[in-house]
Amino acid sequence: KAEKVFDEVFSARNFNTSLLTISNLDGDFYDYELVVVGSNGSNATQWLCYPNADTTANYRYYKMSGQGSSANAKASDSTSTPFLSQETNDTSFSHLRITGSSGDERYLEGMWVSSGTVNERVEKGSIYWKNTADNLSSIQIKNNASQTSDAHIMLYRTPKASGQSSWELM
């Protein structure tokens, strides 16, 4: 069963100049699901999510976008911009799942929808956080442009399934 570990509503906050960091996470024992509902932004901008505030080119991603009768795919083997990519000039919804443990690349799987006047679309993406040394201990959320918006942000955690590799002989 998922346990809610963060639930906050923000009003007229500039997530570009006032980043949100959710701390005290333990990615070696829990998988996390992040839900962001944003609205009322004045400009089209993107939400960004950084595990452990890692803003280096430490991510691989594969993203598929669908808009109207067209679709496009993007890929990068070395980027510093992980997603919660979505337009925030109107109501938008994002869901991001983070799995994996130290010693392996973590997998971030997301789906988001934008219902703004600029680009109405649904996107699905897969990102690999290439940092294999550090435990996931925090998530930093920001916008890529300076503007104020409203947001409802929730974070859930689920215990990882135990397995043979999770045991240590004493």
C-alpha positions as CSV (number, residue, x, y, z in Angstrom):
1,K,0.0,0.0,0.0
2,A,1.3,3.4,-0.9
3,E,1.9,5.9,1.9
4,K,1.5,9.6,1.3
5,V,4.7,11.4,2.6
6,F,4.1,14.9,1.1
7,D,0.9,16.7,0.2
8,E,0.9,20.5,-0.2
9,V,-1.0,23.1,-2.1
10,F,0.9,26.2,-3.3
11,S,-0.7,29.4,-4.4
12,A,1.1,31.9,-6.7
13,R,4.6,30.5,-6.1
14,N,7.5,31.1,-8.4
15,F,9.0,27.6,-8.6
16,N,11.9,29.0,-10.7
17,T,13.2,31.3,-8.0
18,S,11.8,29.4,-5.1
19,L,12.5,25.8,-5.7
20,L,10.8,23.0,-3.8
21,T,12.9,20.3,-2.2
22,I,11.3,17.2,-0.6
23,S,13.9,15.6,1.6
24,N,14.4,12.6,3.9
25,L,13.7,10.1,1.2
26,D,15.2,6.6,1.1
27,G,15.3,5.3,-2.5
28,D,17.0,2.1,-1.5
29,F,14.0,1.0,0.6
30,Y,11.1,2.7,-1.2
31,D,9.8,3.5,-4.7
32,Y,8.3,6.9,-5.1
33,E,5.4,8.3,-7.1
34,L,5.1,12.1,-7.6
35,V,1.9,13.8,-8.7
36,V,1.9,17.5,-9.7
37,V,-1.2,19.4,-10.7
38,G,-0.3,22.9,-11.8
39,S,-2.4,25.8,-13.0
40,N,-2.7,29.5,-13.6
41,G,0.8,30.1,-14.9
42,S,1.0,33.1,-17.2
43,N,3.5,31.6,-19.7
44,A,4.2,28.2,-21.1
45,T,7.0,26.7,-19.1
46,Q,8.2,23.2,-18.0
47,W,8.3,21.6,-14.6
48,L,11.6,19.9,-13.9
49,C,12.3,17.2,-11.3
50,Y,15.9,16.6,-10.1
51,P,16.7,13.5,-7.9
52,N,19.2,14.7,-5.2
53,A,19.2,18.2,-6.9
54,D,21.5,16.6,-9.6
55,T,21.5,19.2,-12.4
56,T,24.5,17.7,-14.2
57,A,24.3,15.9,-17.6
58,N,23.6,12.7,-15.7
59,Y,20.4,11.5,-17.4
60,R,19.3,9.5,-20.4
61,Y,15.8,10.0,-21.7
62,Y,13.3,8.7,-24.3
63,K,10.1,10.8,-24.7
64,M,7.1,10.4,-27.0
65,S,4.7,13.3,-27.6
66,G,1.3,13.2,-29.2
67,Q,-0.5,16.3,-30.4
68,G,-3.4,16.3,-32.7
69,S,-2.7,13.9,-35.6
70,S,1.1,14.1,-35.2
71,A,3.5,12.4,-32.8
72,N,7.2,12.8,-32.2
73,A,9.9,11.0,-30.3
74,K,13.0,12.5,-28.6
75,A,16.0,10.8,-27.1
76,S,19.2,12.0,-25.4
77,D,22.0,10.0,-23.9
78,S,23.4,12.9,-21.8
79,T,21.1,15.6,-20.6
80,S,20.9,17.8,-17.5
81,T,17.1,18.4,-17.9
82,P,15.0,15.5,-16.5
83,F,11.3,15.9,-16.8
84,L,8.1,16.6,-15.4
85,S,8.0,18.5,-18.7
86,Q,4.6,20.1,-19.3
87,E,3.2,23.4,-20.2
88,T,2.0,25.3,-17.1
89,N,0.1,28.1,-18.8
90,D,-3.2,26.3,-17.9
91,T,-4.2,23.3,-15.8
92,S,-1.7,20.5,-16.2
93,F,-1.2,17.0,-14.6
94,S,2.0,15.0,-14.2
95,H,2.7,11.5,-12.7
96,L,6.3,10.3,-12.2
97,R,7.4,7.0,-10.8
98,I,10.9,6.5,-9.5
99,T,12.4,3.0,-8.9
100,G,15.8,1.5,-8.5
101,S,18.5,1.3,-5.8
102,S,22.1,2.4,-5.3
103,G,24.5,0.5,-7.5
104,D,22.2,0.7,-10.5
105,E,20.7,3.4,-12.6
106,R,17.4,4.5,-11.3
107,Y,14.4,4.5,-13.6
108,L,12.0,7.4,-13.8
109,E,8.8,6.8,-15.8
110,G,6.4,9.6,-16.3
111,M,3.2,10.6,-18.1
112,W,1.9,14.1,-18.2
113,V,-0.8,16.1,-19.9
114,S,-1.0,19.7,-20.8
115,S,-4.3,21.5,-21.5
116,G,-2.9,25.0,-22.3
117,T,-3.8,27.1,-25.2
118,V,-0.3,26.7,-26.7
119,N,0.2,22.9,-27.0
120,E,-2.5,20.5,-25.9
121,R,-0.8,17.1,-25.7
122,V,-0.1,13.9,-23.8
123,E,3.5,12.9,-23.3
124,K,5.1,9.7,-21.9
125,G,8.8,9.5,-21.1
126,S,11.4,7.2,-19.6
127,I,14.5,8.6,-17.9
128,Y,17.5,6.9,-16.4
129,W,19.4,8.7,-13.7
130,K,22.9,7.5,-14.3
131,N,24.2,8.3,-10.8
132,T,24.7,4.8,-9.4
133,A,26.6,5.7,-6.2
134,D,24.1,7.8,-4.3
135,N,20.9,6.8,-2.6
136,L,17.9,8.8,-3.6
137,S,17.5,11.1,-0.6
138,S,15.6,14.1,-2.1
139,I,13.6,15.4,-5.0
140,Q,13.9,19.0,-6.2
141,I,11.1,20.5,-8.3
142,K,11.4,23.7,-10.2
143,N,10.1,25.5,-13.4
144,N,12.5,26.4,-16.2
145,A,11.2,30.0,-16.4
146,S,10.3,32.6,-13.9
147,Q,6.6,32.9,-13.4
148,T,4.1,32.3,-10.6
149,S,1.7,29.4,-10.7
150,D,-0.5,27.4,-8.4
151,A,0.3,23.7,-7.7
152,H,-0.9,20.7,-5.7
153,I,2.1,18.4,-5.2
154,M,1.9,15.0,-3.6
155,L,4.5,12.3,-3.1
156,Y,3.8,8.7,-2.2
157,R,6.2,5.9,-1.3
158,T,5.8,2.1,-1.5
159,P,8.2,-0.4,0.1
160,K,10.4,-2.2,-2.3
161,A,9.7,-5.9,-2.7
162,S,12.3,-7.8,-0.7
163,G,14.4,-10.2,-2.6
164,Q,17.5,-12.4,-2.1
165,S,19.8,-9.4,-2.8
166,S,18.2,-7.4,0.1
167,W,19.4,-9.8,2.8
168,E,22.8,-9.6,4.6
169,L,24.3,-12.5,6.5
170,M,25.5,-11.6,10.0
